[in-house]
Structure formats: C-alpha cells, structure tokens
Amino acid sequence: MGLFDLFKKTDKVGKDSAIDSKEIIKDVKETNTNKQVVTKLSYHPDWQVPQEQKYIFNFLANELEPLKPNQLSLAAINIDVNQRTGAWDVKAFFRNSLPKAIELGEMGLYLLDKDGKVIASKTFNMKELGSIPAESARPWVFTFEKNTLQVDELPEEGWKIAFNLVSLRGHQLDLDDSWKNKLSEDQIKQLEKIVKDLPKLGKTEVNFTGFQIKLMDDQSLAVSILLRNGNEKSVNLEQLPLEIYDANQKQIAKGYFKLDPVLSIQPNSTKPWTFIFPKEMVNAEDADLSSWTPRVPQK
C-alpha cells in the first residue's frame, strides 16, 4: 500500500489541536491581526499526487476550521492499523497560520482519547514534513509503532493528535511555594543552573540527587535533595524510605518519611526538598560529609 492509498473518500476531519506558535518557535515574528486564517492545502514538494487523491485532499482541507493568527495545529483525520506490524498510521493535517514558512526539528507528539488521556507517545523528526508554507495545511501520516501505544483498541470518535509540550519546554525547576517564599531571586537562579547542568534523565527515570547536607546542633541531620522526574506525567510521593551515605560509603542516616500532603513532582521537572532525620536515626560520628549520596533502598 502506498502513502496516498491511506487517504480514502470515507475519511473525515476530526478534532483539531492548536497551540500558539511561541510554544515551539522562539523569536518568531507574529502578525498583529485578529482576523481568522483559512489555511490553504500544501503538498510536500517531493510528492507526485494522483488527480483522484487531489480531490480527496481538497475535500478534507475544505472541512478544516479557520485558525487564529500565529498558531500551529494538528487536525486529526483517521487511524489505519497496519495489519502486519500492529502500528497505527495516524492521518492528520499539520497546519501553520503564521505569515511565514516554518521548518521544525524533533518533536514529541501524543495521541489522546476523547477524555484527553494519553494513549500513545512518540518523538518524530518533523524535518521530514519539509518547509510548511505560510497559512497552509499539509497532509501527513504519523506512524506510531506498536511499542509506542498504551492501549490495544483504536480510540472512539473524539480522539486527537497533539503536541507534547512537556518534552518541548525542556527539563525545568519545579519549586514548591514554600521554597519560592524563602529563596531569593539569585538563589533560584543558582538552583536553575544546577538543575540545567545535571545529566539528562531517561524518559521514564526518577532520580534523587543530593545537593546540601547539615548536621544540626541537636544531632539531627538535614538533607536537601533534588527529586528528578524524567517522565511525561507527574510522580506523586506518599512515603519514602531514605538512606544517606557519606564519602566513604558509610551509612550515616536511615529513615522512613510519610509525606502529607503528597509530594508531587511535575512532568520533566526537578523539585528540591529537605528531609530532617531525627538524631535517633543518625549515626554521623566521624562522618566525611565532603560528598554524600541519598539512596532509596530497594525491597
């Protein structure tokens, strides 16, 4: 089956997922008009489109709703299942209502069901779409392999293909209000730099990195840890067993923390948090705190 055979007369345009172009493109020159933009059909320059397929594309493009100025959009059409591989071929229009052509790089996309739940996720090389002209709509097929799917059944009507803004914005510092209120602007900037310079996390990785430790006068131990979440969804901590090891790999503290309210770490973010070990949980005699490591013991 060829590319154009995937687009059929029975296809219909479904849900549209539009975002402001500034979410993706930095320093873009936008138009100041409030006039709605009717996008024109655009083919990839390498395509030789048969006449019958042109009728189908034109019919589908005429169903598209106008966009607001300066938007990028993904308009769902239909999903075909590859019977051999189990992959989903997701047909959609990539639309650009900017007054200039754009070309994009790697970008994460979601498939969402009618309730907004993620049912598939994948990073695509959007350069393959070529340059998308100003105020245009380009038909494309986004293939989600079986291992990128989170469900077995095709979604009901009302599904969407959408931009994964979590992956686009990059890893960020997630500061709790209690931290925002006690830190100066310079301290926040220093934390942001620390977070930025840390090794990149895997997409499903959760990592705990120590950054500050202090043995208190009452022999309790205060440790500040960067709770790092590489996932594309929040991680909620209700309880946390935690051990602290000094530079010589000697265990100097061991405790179990119940977190009430639940400590939530936002997607693709790092949240700093301080844990206080009471003195009865601490064995810091002759400890070398020149470096130290937090560990979550595995059962």
Contacts in CASP RR format, 6 or more apart in sequence:
PFRMAT RR
TARGET T0000
AUTHOR 0000-0000-0000
METHOD contacts of the structure
MODEL  1
MGLFDLFKKTDKVGKDSAIDSKEIIKDVKETNTNKQVVTKLSYHPDWQVP
QEQKYIFNFLANELEPLKPNQLSLAAINIDVNQRTGAWDVKAFFRNSLPK
AIELGEMGLYLLDKDGKVIASKTFNMKELGSIPAESARPWVFTFEKNTLQ
VDELPEEGWKIAFNLVSLRGHQLDLDDSWKNKLSEDQIKQLEKIVKDLPK
LGKTEVNFTGFQIKLMDDQSLAVSILLRNGNEKSVNLEQLPLEIYDANQK
QIAKGYFKLDPVLSIQPNSTKPWTFIFPKEMVNAEDADLSSWTPRVPQK
3 141 0 8 1.000
4 49 0 8 1.000
4 50 0 8 1.000
4 53 0 8 1.000
6 80 0 8 1.000
6 89 0 8 1.000
6 91 0 8 1.000
6 141 0 8 1.000
7 53 0 8 1.000
7 56 0 8 1.000
7 57 0 8 1.000
7 60 0 8 1.000
7 77 0 8 1.000
7 91 0 8 1.000
7 139 0 8 1.000
8 56 0 8 1.000
8 78 0 8 1.000
9 56 0 8 1.000
9 59 0 8 1.000
11 56 0 8 1.000
11 60 0 8 1.000
11 77 0 8 1.000
11 78 0 8 1.000
11 91 0 8 1.000
12 60 0 8 1.000
12 63 0 8 1.000
12 77 0 8 1.000
12 78 0 8 1.000
13 60 0 8 1.000
13 63 0 8 1.000
13 64 0 8 1.000
13 75 0 8 1.000
13 76 0 8 1.000
13 77 0 8 1.000
13 93 0 8 1.000
14 75 0 8 1.000
14 76 0 8 1.000
14 77 0 8 1.000
14 158 0 8 1.000
15 75 0 8 1.000
15 76 0 8 1.000
15 158 0 8 1.000
15 159 0 8 1.000
15 160 0 8 1.000
16 64 0 8 1.000
16 65 0 8 1.000
16 73 0 8 1.000
16 74 0 8 1.000
16 75 0 8 1.000
16 76 0 8 1.000
16 160 0 8 1.000
17 73 0 8 1.000
17 74 0 8 1.000
17 75 0 8 1.000
17 76 0 8 1.000
17 112 0 8 1.000
17 160 0 8 1.000
17 161 0 8 1.000
17 162 0 8 1.000
17 163 0 8 1.000
18 67 0 8 1.000
18 68 0 8 1.000
18 71 0 8 1.000
18 72 0 8 1.000
18 73 0 8 1.000
18 74 0 8 1.000
18 95 0 8 1.000
19 71 0 8 1.000
19 72 0 8 1.000
19 73 0 8 1.000
19 163 0 8 1.000
19 165 0 8 1.000
20 70 0 8 1.000
20 71 0 8 1.000
21 28 0 8 1.000
21 30 0 8 1.000
21 70 0 8 1.000
21 71 0 8 1.000
21 72 0 8 1.000
21 96 0 8 1.000
21 98 0 8 1.000
21 102 0 8 1.000
22 28 0 8 1.000
22 30 0 8 1.000
22 70 0 8 1.000
23 72 0 8 1.000
23 163 0 8 1.000
23 165 0 8 1.000
23 168 0 8 1.000
23 169 0 8 1.000
24 72 0 8 1.000
24 104 0 8 1.000
24 107 0 8 1.000
24 163 0 8 1.000
24 168 0 8 1.000
25 72 0 8 1.000
25 98 0 8 1.000
25 102 0 8 1.000
25 104 0 8 1.000
28 70 0 8 1.000
28 98 0 8 1.000
28 100 0 8 1.000
29 99 0 8 1.000
29 100 0 8 1.000
30 69 0 8 1.000
30 70 0 8 1.000
30 98 0 8 1.000
30 99 0 8 1.000
31 69 0 8 1.000
31 70 0 8 1.000
31 98 0 8 1.000
31 99 0 8 1.000
33 69 0 8 1.000
34 68 0 8 1.000
34 69 0 8 1.000
35 69 0 8 1.000
36 66 0 8 1.000
36 67 0 8 1.000
36 68 0 8 1.000
36 69 0 8 1.000
37 66 0 8 1.000
37 67 0 8 1.000
37 68 0 8 1.000
37 69 0 8 1.000
37 71 0 8 1.000
37 97 0 8 1.000
37 135 0 8 1.000
38 66 0 8 1.000
38 135 0 8 1.000
39 61 0 8 1.000
39 64 0 8 1.000
39 66 0 8 1.000
39 67 0 8 1.000
39 93 0 8 1.000
39 95 0 8 1.000
39 96 0 8 1.000
39 97 0 8 1.000
39 135 0 8 1.000
39 136 0 8 1.000
39 137 0 8 1.000
40 61 0 8 1.000
40 133 0 8 1.000
40 135 0 8 1.000
40 136 0 8 1.000
40 137 0 8 1.000
41 57 0 8 1.000
41 58 0 8 1.000
41 61 0 8 1.000
41 136 0 8 1.000
41 137 0 8 1.000
41 139 0 8 1.000
42 132 0 8 1.000
42 133 0 8 1.000
42 136 0 8 1.000
42 137 0 8 1.000
42 138 0 8 1.000
43 49 0 8 1.000
43 57 0 8 1.000
43 138 0 8 1.000
43 139 0 8 1.000
44 129 0 8 1.000
44 130 0 8 1.000
44 138 0 8 1.000
45 130 0 8 1.000
49 57 0 8 1.000
57 139 0 8 1.000
60 77 0 8 1.000
60 93 0 8 1.000
60 139 0 8 1.000
61 93 0 8 1.000
61 137 0 8 1.000
61 139 0 8 1.000
64 75 0 8 1.000
64 93 0 8 1.000
64 95 0 8 1.000
64 137 0 8 1.000
67 73 0 8 1.000
67 95 0 8 1.000
67 97 0 8 1.000
68 97 0 8 1.000
69 97 0 8 1.000
69 98 0 8 1.000
69 99 0 8 1.000
70 97 0 8 1.000
70 98 0 8 1.000
71 95 0 8 1.000
71 97 0 8 1.000
71 98 0 8 1.000
72 94 0 8 1.000
72 95 0 8 1.000
72 96 0 8 1.000
72 97 0 8 1.000
72 98 0 8 1.000
72 102 0 8 1.000
72 163 0 8 1.000
73 93 0 8 1.000
73 94 0 8 1.000
73 95 0 8 1.000
73 96 0 8 1.000
73 97 0 8 1.000
74 92 0 8 1.000
74 93 0 8 1.000
74 94 0 8 1.000
74 95 0 8 1.000
74 109 0 8 1.000
74 160 0 8 1.000
74 161 0 8 1.000
74 162 0 8 1.000
74 163 0 8 1.000
75 92 0 8 1.000
75 93 0 8 1.000
75 95 0 8 1.000
75 137 0 8 1.000
76 90 0 8 1.000
76 91 0 8 1.000
76 92 0 8 1.000
76 158 0 8 1.000
76 159 0 8 1.000
76 160 0 8 1.000
76 161 0 8 1.000
77 91 0 8 1.000
77 92 0 8 1.000
77 93 0 8 1.000
77 139 0 8 1.000
78 91 0 8 1.000
79 88 0 8 1.000
79 89 0 8 1.000
79 90 0 8 1.000
79 91 0 8 1.000
79 154 0 8 1.000
79 155 0 8 1.000
79 159 0 8 1.000
80 88 0 8 1.000
80 89 0 8 1.000
80 91 0 8 1.000
81 87 0 8 1.000
81 88 0 8 1.000
81 89 0 8 1.000
81 154 0 8 1.000
82 88 0 8 1.000
82 89 0 8 1.000
82 143 0 8 1.000
85 145 0 8 1.000
85 146 0 8 1.000
86 146 0 8 1.000
87 143 0 8 1.000
87 144 0 8 1.000
87 145 0 8 1.000
87 146 0 8 1.000
88 111 0 8 1.000
88 120 0 8 1.000
88 143 0 8 1.000
88 144 0 8 1.000
88 149 0 8 1.000
88 154 0 8 1.000
89 141 0 8 1.000
89 142 0 8 1.000
89 143 0 8 1.000
90 111 0 8 1.000
90 141 0 8 1.000
90 142 0 8 1.000
90 143 0 8 1.000
90 144 0 8 1.000
90 161 0 8 1.000
91 139 0 8 1.000
91 140 0 8 1.000
91 141 0 8 1.000
92 139 0 8 1.000
92 140 0 8 1.000
92 141 0 8 1.000
92 142 0 8 1.000
92 161 0 8 1.000
93 137 0 8 1.000
93 138 0 8 1.000
93 139 0 8 1.000
93 140 0 8 1.000
94 126 0 8 1.000
94 129 0 8 1.000
94 132 0 8 1.000
94 137 0 8 1.000
94 138 0 8 1.000
94 140 0 8 1.000
95 136 0 8 1.000
95 137 0 8 1.000
95 138 0 8 1.000
96 102 0 8 1.000
96 132 0 8 1.000
96 133 0 8 1.000
96 134 0 8 1.000
96 135 0 8 1.000
96 136 0 8 1.000
96 137 0 8 1.000
97 135 0 8 1.000
98 134 0 8 1.000
98 135 0 8 1.000
99 134 0 8 1.000
99 135 0 8 1.000
100 134 0 8 1.000
101 131 0 8 1.000
101 132 0 8 1.000
101 133 0 8 1.000
101 134 0 8 1.000
102 131 0 8 1.000
102 132 0 8 1.000
103 127 0 8 1.000
103 130 0 8 1.000
103 131 0 8 1.000
103 132 0 8 1.000
104 126 0 8 1.000
104 127 0 8 1.000
104 129 0 8 1.000
104 132 0 8 1.000
105 125 0 8 1.000
105 126 0 8 1.000
105 127 0 8 1.000
106 123 0 8 1.000
106 124 0 8 1.000
106 125 0 8 1.000
106 126 0 8 1.000
107 123 0 8 1.000
107 124 0 8 1.000
107 126 0 8 1.000
107 163 0 8 1.000
107 164 0 8 1.000
107 167 0 8 1.000
107 168 0 8 1.000
108 121 0 8 1.000
108 122 0 8 1.000
108 123 0 8 1.000
108 124 0 8 1.000
108 163 0 8 1.000
108 164 0 8 1.000
108 167 0 8 1.000
108 168 0 8 1.000
109 121 0 8 1.000
109 122 0 8 1.000
109 123 0 8 1.000
109 124 0 8 1.000
109 142 0 8 1.000
109 161 0 8 1.000
109 162 0 8 1.000
109 163 0 8 1.000
109 164 0 8 1.000
110 118 0 8 1.000
110 120 0 8 1.000
110 121 0 8 1.000
110 161 0 8 1.000
110 162 0 8 1.000
110 163 0 8 1.000
110 164 0 8 1.000
111 118 0 8 1.000
111 119 0 8 1.000
111 120 0 8 1.000
111 121 0 8 1.000
111 144 0 8 1.000
111 155 0 8 1.000
111 159 0 8 1.000
111 160 0 8 1.000
111 161 0 8 1.000
111 162 0 8 1.000
112 118 0 8 1.000
112 119 0 8 1.000
112 159 0 8 1.000
112 160 0 8 1.000
112 161 0 8 1.000
112 162 0 8 1.000
113 119 0 8 1.000
113 151 0 8 1.000
113 155 0 8 1.000
113 156 0 8 1.000
113 158 0 8 1.000
113 159 0 8 1.000
114 155 0 8 1.000
114 156 0 8 1.000
114 157 0 8 1.000
114 158 0 8 1.000
114 159 0 8 1.000
116 160 0 8 1.000
118 150 0 8 1.000
118 232 0 8 1.000
118 233 0 8 1.000
119 149 0 8 1.000
119 150 0 8 1.000
119 151 0 8 1.000
119 155 0 8 1.000
119 159 0 8 1.000
120 144 0 8 1.000
120 148 0 8 1.000
120 149 0 8 1.000
120 150 0 8 1.000
120 151 0 8 1.000
121 148 0 8 1.000
121 150 0 8 1.000
121 164 0 8 1.000
121 232 0 8 1.000
122 142 0 8 1.000
122 144 0 8 1.000
122 145 0 8 1.000
122 148 0 8 1.000
123 167 0 8 1.000
124 142 0 8 1.000
129 138 0 8 1.000
129 140 0 8 1.000
132 138 0 8 1.000
142 161 0 8 1.000
164 232 0 8 1.000
166 232 0 8 1.000
166 267 0 8 1.000
166 268 0 8 1.000
167 232 0 8 1.000
167 268 0 8 1.000
169 268 0 8 1.000
170 268 0 8 1.000
171 195 0 8 1.000
171 196 0 8 1.000
171 200 0 8 1.000
171 201 0 8 1.000
171 230 0 8 1.000
171 268 0 8 1.000
171 269 0 8 1.000
171 270 0 8 1.000
172 195 0 8 1.000
172 266 0 8 1.000
172 268 0 8 1.000
172 269 0 8 1.000
172 270 0 8 1.000
173 188 0 8 1.000
173 191 0 8 1.000
173 192 0 8 1.000
173 195 0 8 1.000
173 269 0 8 1.000
173 270 0 8 1.000
173 271 0 8 1.000
173 272 0 8 1.000
174 265 0 8 1.000
174 266 0 8 1.000
174 269 0 8 1.000
174 270 0 8 1.000
174 271 0 8 1.000
175 183 0 8 1.000
175 188 0 8 1.000
175 191 0 8 1.000
175 271 0 8 1.000
175 272 0 8 1.000
176 271 0 8 1.000
176 273 0 8 1.000
179 272 0 8 1.000
180 188 0 8 1.000
183 191 0 8 1.000
191 272 0 8 1.000
194 211 0 8 1.000
194 226 0 8 1.000
195 226 0 8 1.000
195 270 0 8 1.000
198 209 0 8 1.000
198 226 0 8 1.000
198 228 0 8 1.000
198 270 0 8 1.000
201 207 0 8 1.000
201 228 0 8 1.000
201 229 0 8 1.000
201 230 0 8 1.000
202 230 0 8 1.000
203 230 0 8 1.000
203 231 0 8 1.000
203 232 0 8 1.000
204 230 0 8 1.000
204 231 0 8 1.000
205 228 0 8 1.000
205 230 0 8 1.000
205 231 0 8 1.000
206 227 0 8 1.000
206 228 0 8 1.000
206 229 0 8 1.000
206 230 0 8 1.000
206 231 0 8 1.000
206 235 0 8 1.000
206 265 0 8 1.000
207 228 0 8 1.000
207 230 0 8 1.000
208 225 0 8 1.000
208 226 0 8 1.000
208 227 0 8 1.000
208 228 0 8 1.000
208 294 0 8 1.000
208 295 0 8 1.000
208 296 0 8 1.000
209 225 0 8 1.000
209 226 0 8 1.000
209 228 0 8 1.000
209 294 0 8 1.000
210 223 0 8 1.000
210 224 0 8 1.000
210 225 0 8 1.000
210 226 0 8 1.000
210 292 0 8 1.000
210 293 0 8 1.000
210 294 0 8 1.000
211 224 0 8 1.000
211 225 0 8 1.000
211 226 0 8 1.000
211 272 0 8 1.000
212 222 0 8 1.000
212 223 0 8 1.000
212 224 0 8 1.000
212 274 0 8 1.000
213 221 0 8 1.000
213 222 0 8 1.000
213 223 0 8 1.000
213 224 0 8 1.000
213 244 0 8 1.000
213 289 0 8 1.000
213 292 0 8 1.000
214 221 0 8 1.000
214 222 0 8 1.000
214 223 0 8 1.000
215 221 0 8 1.000
215 282 0 8 1.000
215 284 0 8 1.000
215 287 0 8 1.000
215 289 0 8 1.000
216 222 0 8 1.000
218 279 0 8 1.000
219 279 0 8 1.000
219 282 0 8 1.000
219 284 0 8 1.000
220 276 0 8 1.000
220 277 0 8 1.000
220 278 0 8 1.000
220 279 0 8 1.000
220 282 0 8 1.000
221 244 0 8 1.000
221 252 0 8 1.000
221 253 0 8 1.000
221 276 0 8 1.000
221 277 0 8 1.000
221 281 0 8 1.000
221 282 0 8 1.000
221 284 0 8 1.000
222 274 0 8 1.000
222 275 0 8 1.000
222 276 0 8 1.000
222 277 0 8 1.000
223 244 0 8 1.000
223 253 0 8 1.000
223 274 0 8 1.000
223 275 0 8 1.000
223 277 0 8 1.000
223 292 0 8 1.000
223 294 0 8 1.000
224 272 0 8 1.000
224 273 0 8 1.000
224 274 0 8 1.000
224 275 0 8 1.000
225 272 0 8 1.000
225 273 0 8 1.000
225 274 0 8 1.000
225 275 0 8 1.000
225 294 0 8 1.000
226 270 0 8 1.000
226 271 0 8 1.000
226 272 0 8 1.000
227 237 0 8 1.000
227 263 0 8 1.000
227 265 0 8 1.000
227 270 0 8 1.000
227 271 0 8 1.000
227 272 0 8 1.000
227 273 0 8 1.000
228 265 0 8 1.000
228 269 0 8 1.000
228 270 0 8 1.000
229 235 0 8 1.000
229 265 0 8 1.000
229 266 0 8 1.000
229 267 0 8 1.000
229 268 0 8 1.000
229 269 0 8 1.000
229 270 0 8 1.000
229 271 0 8 1.000
230 267 0 8 1.000
230 268 0 8 1.000
230 269 0 8 1.000
231 267 0 8 1.000
231 268 0 8 1.000
232 267 0 8 1.000
232 268 0 8 1.000
233 267 0 8 1.000
234 264 0 8 1.000
234 265 0 8 1.000
234 266 0 8 1.000
234 267 0 8 1.000
235 264 0 8 1.000
235 265 0 8 1.000
236 262 0 8 1.000
236 263 0 8 1.000
236 264 0 8 1.000
236 265 0 8 1.000
237 259 0 8 1.000
237 262 0 8 1.000
237 263 0 8 1.000
237 264 0 8 1.000
237 265 0 8 1.000
238 258 0 8 1.000
238 259 0 8 1.000
238 260 0 8 1.000
238 262 0 8 1.000
239 256 0 8 1.000
239 257 0 8 1.000
239 258 0 8 1.000
239 259 0 8 1.000
240 256 0 8 1.000
240 257 0 8 1.000
240 259 0 8 1.000
240 275 0 8 1.000
240 296 0 8 1.000
241 255 0 8 1.000
241 256 0 8 1.000
241 257 0 8 1.000
241 296 0 8 1.000
241 297 0 8 1.000
242 253 0 8 1.000
242 254 0 8 1.000
242 255 0 8 1.000
242 256 0 8 1.000
242 257 0 8 1.000
242 275 0 8 1.000
242 294 0 8 1.000
242 295 0 8 1.000
242 296 0 8 1.000
243 251 0 8 1.000
243 253 0 8 1.000
243 254 0 8 1.000
243 255 0 8 1.000
243 294 0 8 1.000
243 295 0 8 1.000
243 296 0 8 1.000
243 297 0 8 1.000
244 251 0 8 1.000
244 252 0 8 1.000
244 253 0 8 1.000
244 254 0 8 1.000
244 277 0 8 1.000
244 292 0 8 1.000
244 293 0 8 1.000
244 294 0 8 1.000
244 295 0 8 1.000
245 251 0 8 1.000
245 252 0 8 1.000
245 292 0 8 1.000
245 293 0 8 1.000
245 295 0 8 1.000
246 252 0 8 1.000
246 284 0 8 1.000
246 287 0 8 1.000
246 288 0 8 1.000
246 289 0 8 1.000
246 291 0 8 1.000
246 292 0 8 1.000
247 288 0 8 1.000
247 289 0 8 1.000
247 290 0 8 1.000
247 291 0 8 1.000
247 292 0 8 1.000
248 288 0 8 1.000
249 293 0 8 1.000
250 287 0 8 1.000
250 288 0 8 1.000
251 283 0 8 1.000
252 282 0 8 1.000
252 283 0 8 1.000
252 284 0 8 1.000
252 287 0 8 1.000
252 292 0 8 1.000
253 277 0 8 1.000
253 281 0 8 1.000
253 282 0 8 1.000
253 283 0 8 1.000
253 284 0 8 1.000
254 277 0 8 1.000
254 281 0 8 1.000
255 277 0 8 1.000
255 281 0 8 1.000
257 275 0 8 1.000
263 271 0 8 1.000
263 273 0 8 1.000
265 271 0 8 1.000
END
